[in-house]
Amino acid sequence: MKLYEYNESNWQVEFIYSPYFEMLCSLHVIAKPEHHLSRLNWYREIRERMDPELYEEIMYFGSNYYEWLTAMDFKKVIYGVNDLDVIASLDCIAEMDNVDFIFAMLRGNLSREEIGRCINKASYKGDSTKISEVQARIFNNPEGFKRRFIACLKKYYYLYFERELRFIEPLLVRKLKKEAALCEDIGIKEYVPKIHTRIEVTNKAFLFHKYTLFTVPFDSINKIYIAISSFIDPHMLIDVDDGQSIQLTIRVNLEKTAEEVPLDLFITMKALGDETRLKILRCIYKKINSTQAIAKDLGITEAGVSKHLKLMYEAGILRKKRDGNYIHYIIEREIIDRIPMDIYQYLDS
């Protein structure tokens, strides 16, 4: 729902509270709890009492569809979804055209034309780097997949989140109204950096420091949405609709942050915390990527190289590719790219 709006610097500024968005943020925590230290105790409590079949469904969609972030994008397709309650939002999704539904679920990795062709063929035969094998199954029965998706969300809402929402909704609405008053008082350019420590504002653009620098020029948007969530911390969640709008999210902490280090960050840093492994990683980056070639280049035994490669592979930093009798190793660039952002997210938590 739109709680407040005003105009400033040729922008329409809206402060919005969406129960559907907040529910999706909570599912993102369930899918990736170690990144959300301020909600770790909540996750452990709800996980302990959650129906096992529902948990499996939540993890299925979370693992294969970008940790529930794709489902947040339905607001781009369904006009006014932010003004609806959870069930009304899900009813609108149920009425979506299957092409639009799949386009949102796959985050635009396939065009609408490609999706239309795949639905007619009931399969996907295209570039395997665009979507995974699991994601491709969506074309076998898109309507059935959509019903399964909505059933998962409704079950989670009625059994667990409806009660949660009754507690947190008044707190979020009050907080958002206070933030709206502050924003109008000091101006949007002064206010936006207060949303997150990794947001900067220059005289021409908004700068967002994630795994890379995202620059949004002032003249590229005409609307600024400010949402709110008690689950998304420590993420800097931004959504840019080129030529139209940008959505930012205020983080609200309702619990004490757990004094723990995210497990995936710890494993990655441990795997890289060795001089020899860093040298091996540089070899692979330079396309010296078989055990034999790395051993020769660094002057160490193949057994030693294999031990280090195994550790980095198990940490998800490398992946394997067989070429005849040889195994070649390839850097998972996304993992490396995320390291600075994951460190800052931990520091922000």
Residue, then its C-alpha position, 0 to 999 in steps of 0.5 A: m500500500k502507498l503510505y505517502e507520496y510527494n514530488e521532488s526534483n522532477w521525481q515522484v517519491e512514494f513510500i510503500y508497504s507491501p505484505y506480499f513483498e515482506m513475505l517474499c523477503s522472509l522466504h529469502v531468509i529461509a532459503k539463505p539463512e546464514h546471510h541474515l544474522s538479524r533473523l537467524n533466531w527467527y529462522r531456527e524457530i520457524r524451521e523447527r516447527m515447519d511442515p517438512e514437505l512445505y520446507e522442501e517446496i520452499m527450498y526447491f523454489g529458493s534453490n532454483y529460482y534465485e532464492w525467491l528474488t524472482a517472485m518479488d519481480f511480479k510487481k513489474v507485471i501485475y499493476g498495483v500488486n504493492d497495494l494488495d494483501v497477500i492472498a489478493s496478490l497471489d490470486c493476481i499471479a494465478e491469473m497471469d499469462n503463462v509467458d509473463f509468469i515464466f518470464a518473471m520466474l527466469r528473470g528475463n534470461l529468455s525473451r518472451e518470444e523464446i518462452g512462447r516457442c518453448i511452451n508450444k514445444a513443451s520443452y527447452k532446447g536452447d543455450s544451456t548457459k541461460i537456464s538450468e536443467v531444473q528451470a527448463r522443466i517449467f515448460n513441461n507444464p507451465e500452468g501446473f508449475k504456477r499452481r504448485f508455486i501459488a500453493c506453496l505460498k498460500k500454505y506458508y502464508y496461512l500456516y506461518f506468515e499470517r500470524e507473523l504479519r499481524f505482529i510486524e505490520p504495525l511496526l513497519v507501517r509506523k517506521l515507514k511513516k517516520e522515514a517518509a517525514l524525514c525524507e521530505d524534511i531533508g530531501i531525497k538526495e540527502y535521505v537515500p544514503k541513509i538507507h544503506t552504508r553502500i549507497e552514495v549520491t553524487n550531483k548527477a547519479f545514485l551509486f550502489h556498491k554491490y558486487t560491482l558498482f551500479t550507477v543510476p543517473f538522475d535523468s534516467i528515472n522519474k519515480i523513486y519507490i521506498a519499500i521496507s522490510s524486517f527480513i532483507d537486512p543486511h542486503m542492499l536491495i535495489d530494483v531499477d526499471d530503466g527509464q522509469s523507476i528505482q525501488l530501494t528498501i529500508r532495513v528494520n531489525l526486530e531482533k538482536t543480530a546473531e554473533e556468527v559468521p555466514l558459513d558460506l563466507f567462512i568456507t570461501m575465505k578459508a579456501l582462499g586463505d593459503e598462499t599456494r591456493l591463491k597461486i593455483l587460482r591465478c594459474i587457472y585464471k591464466k588458463i593453466n587449468s589441469t592438475q599436470a599443467i599447474a604442477k609444472d608451472l608452480g614446481i609442486t607435486e601433482a598430489g599437492v595440487s590435487k589436494h588444494l584443487k579438491l578443497m577449492y572445488e568443495a568450497g564452490i570456488l572452482r568447477k570441473k570440466r572433462d576434456g578427454n583424459y584430463i580434468h580442467y578446472i574453471i573459476e566460478r567467477e560469480i563466487i569470486d565477484r561476490i566476495p567483497m559484497d559478502i564481506y560488506q554485508y557481514l560488516d553491515s549486519 
